[in-house]
């Protein structure tokens, strides 16, 4: 039986890989880069990039206290939900 299956489970269970751990660590510091390594230049990357730019004040709105955690949570969601 493969390590991707739990005993008695009919559906495969997602396995956390070293790449996922690397993406999570990256996402804690630079969320758009973590999302990019997971999905490339698709929609979730651009959404996360806009949130990140708001967080660092690059768009003229210094919302660091609010937008940074939202960008990190979004990045973690994308990384952990897309297999």
C-alpha positions, 0 to 999 in steps of 0.5 A: 500500500502506498504511503499516500493512503491511510488504512481503510481510506478510499480517497488518497490523502494529500501528503506534505512534501519538502517543496510545500514546507519550502513554499510555506517558509517563503510565504511567511516572508514574501507571500507572492513568491510562495504563491508563484512557486505553487501556481505560476502567473495565474489569478491567485498570484496577482491577487496576492501581489496586490495584497502584498503591495498594499501591505508594504505601502508600495501602492501608497497605502501603508496598511501593513498591520492589516494587509500583511497577515491577510496576504500571508493567510491567502498564500498559505491557503493557496499553497495548502489547498492546491495539489 
